[in-house]
Structure formats: C-alpha cells, structure tokens
Amino acid sequence: MRHHAAIALTLLAMLASGAARAQAVATQEPTAAQRCLTVLPGAPGDQPVYPFEPFKRGKAGKVLVELRFTSADLRPALEILSHEGGSTFVEAVRDHVQHLRVPCLEAREGPSTVRFDYVFRPEADRPVQSEQRERMPPDSTGMGCPFNVSFTARQPELPNHVVQRDNWRAERQPFMAWLRALKLEGPTRLLDAVYGDTTHFQVPCYKIESTPSTNKE
C-alpha cells in the first residue's frame, strides 16, 4: 500500500539523517504474542514443512494468517486471511501453528493476536520464511490525532521500540502495533547504520478511503 511505503520511507530518511536521535525512554511493551512466541519442543521445525509435491515442481506459495492466543498453554485459533499456490500450503501452515505457544501470556492480559505471512520459495536459501504482518490502520481520527510517537528501528531481529509521547490512549494501539512490525526497506548498509536509532514524529489526522479495484480484460 502506498501509504505504508511512504511512512516507511519517511522514517528511514529521518533516521538516516540523524534528525532526532534520542535517549531511551519508557517503553510500551509489545504484546505477548510479539514478546515470546515459541515453537514447542518436538515440532518438525521452526517453520512450516514445505509440501513435497509443490517443492518438487518448483511451485511457490504464500499464506497470510492471523493467530489468536487465549492462554499460555493452548494452541492459537487460526484464521486464514489469504493464500496463494493451493491448499497444500494452507495445510502446511495449519499443521505448523498447532505447535506455537505464548508462554508469557497472563490471564489478565486477555487474548493476544499476531499476523504472519508464510512465504514458500523453493529456490531461496531458506525455502520457507515467516514475516509478522500488521495492517496500517486506515483512520487515525478516532485516536486523538495528531499525536507524537517515538520510533526506534530494531526489525528484523526484534519488534521496533515505539512509544506514545503524549497521554497514552488505547485507541492508538493498532497503529502502534503496526509500527512495531514495520520493516524498513533500503540498502543493507543504510539499514545497518540506522538500526537502534530513534526518531520522533507526529502522526497527523488522516483517513484513507478505500477504492474498489477494477479488472480490465
């Protein structure tokens, strides 16, 4: 989405310019599913098993899912949001997520959700990879906008460190979750240079109108 890319590019430019490097400030902790997602011992691996027939034929696939954890010792509820390449990839992901747990989830926190994009590429060094996915909220007008945010780049090793610098508001949590999962794109040397750097910016009032897609034959 172009709005997603524009914000990511702006953040990268701000970090690279050193416009606002800052001391560490009090953090808003990531959700339990972001903090301690764990694969159980005895699972086939830390990623889904590539289905044999598609792998043999060099066929790629992708499965976007949302996982909802309600207890530290229970498997997540799984929702398939989209998929490409056929049902065998979906079943591979379905089998894999049965082995996922969030051991740090406490009852007082309530359910914890996280999105992953499982990507199957037979020619890659790592044929199966998963990337955490969050959608940029399309509307900030209910979040008490404009509001100020502190952003520290830590992806892909860790969730980005993000802080509401105004009075904390629960309505902003979807936007903050999206920022935690945001992966900046650019030359490797530049990304290495800005890793761990902090910038401050103001989130404006915005509302992204959805436009129906049209297919032309």
C-alpha positions as CSV (number, residue, x, y, z in Angstrom):
1,M,0.0,0.0,0.0
2,R,1.5,3.3,-1.0
3,H,0.7,5.0,2.4
4,H,2.6,2.2,4.2
5,A,5.6,2.7,1.9
6,A,5.5,6.4,2.2
7,I,5.7,6.3,6.1
8,A,8.4,3.7,6.0
9,L,10.5,5.8,3.6
10,T,10.0,8.9,5.7
11,L,11.1,7.1,8.9
12,L,14.2,5.7,7.1
13,A,15.1,9.2,5.9
14,M,14.6,10.7,9.4
15,L,16.7,8.0,11.0
16,A,19.5,8.2,8.3
17,S,19.7,12.0,8.7
18,G,20.1,11.7,12.5
19,A,17.4,14.4,12.8
20,A,16.3,13.3,16.2
21,R,18.4,10.7,17.9
22,A,17.3,10.4,21.5
23,Q,18.0,8.8,24.8
24,A,16.0,5.7,25.7
25,V,12.6,6.4,27.2
26,A,10.0,4.3,29.0
27,T,8.7,1.7,26.6
28,Q,5.2,0.4,25.9
29,E,5.7,-3.4,25.9
30,P,5.0,-5.4,22.8
31,T,2.1,-7.8,23.1
32,A,2.7,-11.3,24.5
33,A,2.5,-12.8,21.0
34,Q,5.3,-10.4,19.9
35,R,7.4,-11.0,23.0
36,C,7.6,-14.7,23.5
37,L,6.1,-16.7,20.6
38,T,7.6,-20.2,20.9
39,V,7.7,-23.4,19.0
40,L,7.1,-26.4,21.2
41,P,9.9,-29.0,21.6
42,G,9.4,-31.9,19.2
43,A,7.9,-29.8,16.4
44,P,9.2,-30.6,12.9
45,G,10.9,-27.2,12.8
46,D,10.6,-23.5,13.4
47,Q,8.8,-23.0,10.1
48,P,6.2,-25.0,8.2
49,V,7.3,-28.1,6.3
50,Y,7.4,-27.4,2.6
51,P,4.8,-29.7,0.9
52,F,6.7,-32.3,-1.1
53,E,4.9,-32.1,-4.5
54,P,5.0,-28.3,-4.9
55,F,8.6,-28.3,-3.8
56,K,9.5,-31.0,-6.4
57,R,7.7,-29.0,-9.1
58,G,9.3,-25.7,-8.0
59,K,6.0,-24.2,-7.1
60,A,5.9,-21.2,-4.7
61,G,3.1,-20.3,-2.3
62,K,2.1,-17.7,0.3
63,V,-0.3,-17.9,3.3
64,L,-1.3,-14.9,5.4
65,V,-2.8,-15.8,8.8
66,E,-4.0,-14.3,12.0
67,L,-3.2,-16.2,15.2
68,R,-5.2,-15.6,18.4
69,F,-3.8,-16.9,21.7
70,T,-6.1,-17.0,24.7
71,S,-3.9,-19.0,27.1
72,A,-0.2,-19.6,27.6
73,D,-0.5,-23.3,27.2
74,L,-3.1,-23.6,24.3
75,R,-2.6,-23.6,20.6
76,P,-3.8,-20.5,18.8
77,A,-7.1,-20.0,16.9
78,L,-6.2,-19.7,13.3
79,E,-7.8,-17.5,10.6
80,I,-6.6,-17.8,7.0
81,L,-6.7,-14.3,5.6
82,S,-5.4,-15.1,2.1
83,H,-3.4,-17.7,0.3
84,E,-1.7,-18.3,-3.0
85,G,-0.5,-21.5,-4.5
86,G,-3.0,-24.1,-3.4
87,S,-4.5,-25.8,-0.3
88,T,-1.3,-27.8,0.4
89,F,0.4,-24.7,1.6
90,V,-2.5,-23.8,3.8
91,E,-2.4,-27.3,5.4
92,A,1.3,-27.0,6.0
93,V,0.8,-23.8,7.9
94,R,-2.2,-25.2,9.8
95,D,-0.1,-28.1,10.9
96,H,2.8,-25.8,12.0
97,V,0.8,-23.3,14.1
98,Q,-0.5,-26.2,16.3
99,H,3.0,-26.2,17.8
100,L,3.0,-22.5,18.7
101,R,2.6,-21.2,22.2
102,V,2.9,-17.8,24.0
103,P,4.2,-18.9,27.5
104,C,4.4,-15.3,28.8
105,L,0.7,-14.6,28.2
106,E,-1.0,-13.9,31.5
107,A,-4.8,-14.2,32.1
108,R,-5.1,-10.5,33.0
109,E,-3.8,-9.5,29.5
110,G,-6.6,-11.1,27.6
111,P,-6.2,-12.6,24.1
112,S,-3.1,-11.8,22.1
113,T,-3.2,-11.7,18.3
114,V,-0.4,-11.6,15.7
115,R,-0.4,-11.9,11.9
116,F,2.2,-13.8,9.9
117,D,2.9,-14.1,6.2
118,Y,4.3,-17.5,5.5
119,V,6.2,-17.5,2.2
120,F,7.3,-20.6,0.3
121,R,10.0,-20.2,-2.3
122,P,11.8,-23.4,-3.4
123,E,14.8,-21.6,-4.9
124,A,15.6,-19.5,-1.8
125,D,18.3,-20.2,0.7
126,R,15.6,-20.5,3.3
127,P,12.7,-22.0,1.3
128,V,10.1,-21.3,4.0
129,Q,10.0,-17.9,5.8
130,S,7.5,-16.2,8.0
131,E,7.1,-12.4,8.4
132,Q,5.0,-10.7,11.0
133,R,2.3,-8.6,9.4
134,E,0.2,-5.8,10.7
135,R,-2.1,-3.6,8.7
136,M,-1.7,0.2,8.8
137,P,-5.0,1.4,10.4
138,P,-6.9,3.4,7.7
139,D,-8.2,6.1,10.0
140,S,-6.5,8.0,12.8
141,T,-9.3,10.4,13.5
142,G,-10.5,8.3,16.5
143,M,-7.1,8.2,18.1
144,G,-6.9,11.7,19.4
145,C,-4.8,12.9,16.5
146,P,-2.5,14.5,16.0
147,F,-0.2,12.7,18.4
148,N,3.5,12.3,18.9
149,V,5.4,9.0,18.7
150,S,9.0,7.8,19.4
151,F,10.3,5.1,17.0
152,T,13.4,3.1,17.4
153,A,14.4,0.8,14.5
154,R,15.0,-2.8,15.7
155,Q,13.5,-5.0,12.9
156,P,14.0,-7.7,11.8
157,E,15.7,-9.1,14.9
158,L,13.2,-7.6,17.4
159,P,9.9,-5.6,17.3
160,N,10.6,-1.9,16.8
161,H,10.5,0.1,20.0
162,V,7.6,2.6,19.8
163,V,6.3,5.0,22.5
164,Q,3.3,7.3,22.7
165,R,4.9,10.6,23.8
166,D,1.5,12.2,24.6
167,N,-1.0,10.9,27.0
168,W,-1.4,7.2,26.4
169,R,-4.6,6.2,24.6
170,A,-5.8,2.6,24.0
171,E,-7.3,3.7,20.6
172,R,-3.8,4.1,19.2
173,Q,-2.7,0.5,19.9
174,P,-3.5,-0.8,16.3
175,F,-1.2,2.0,14.9
176,M,1.5,1.3,17.5
177,A,1.3,-2.5,16.7
178,W,1.7,-1.7,13.0
179,L,4.8,0.4,13.8
180,R,6.3,-2.3,15.9
181,A,6.1,-4.7,13.0
182,L,7.1,-2.2,10.3
183,K,10.2,-3.3,8.3
184,L,12.2,-0.5,6.7
185,E,13.5,-1.2,3.2
186,G,16.7,0.1,1.7
187,P,20.3,-0.7,1.0
188,T,21.8,-3.1,3.6
189,R,24.5,-0.7,4.7
190,L,21.9,2.0,5.4
191,L,19.6,-0.3,7.3
192,D,22.6,-1.4,9.4
193,A,23.5,2.2,10.1
194,V,20.1,3.2,11.4
195,Y,19.5,0.0,13.5
196,G,18.9,1.1,17.1
197,D,18.5,4.8,16.2
198,T,15.5,6.7,17.4
199,T,13.4,9.5,15.8
200,H,10.3,11.4,16.9
201,F,7.4,12.3,14.6
202,Q,3.8,13.4,14.7
203,V,1.0,11.2,13.4
204,P,-1.5,13.5,11.6
205,C,-5.2,13.1,11.3
206,Y,-5.8,11.0,8.2
207,K,-8.5,8.8,6.7
208,I,-7.7,6.6,3.8
209,E,-10.6,6.0,1.6
210,S,-10.8,2.5,0.0
211,T,-11.2,2.5,-3.7
212,P,-12.8,-0.6,-5.4
213,S,-10.5,-2.4,-7.8
214,T,-11.5,-2.7,-11.4
215,N,-10.4,-5.6,-13.6
216,K,-10.0,-4.9,-17.3
217,E,-10.0,-7.7,-19.8
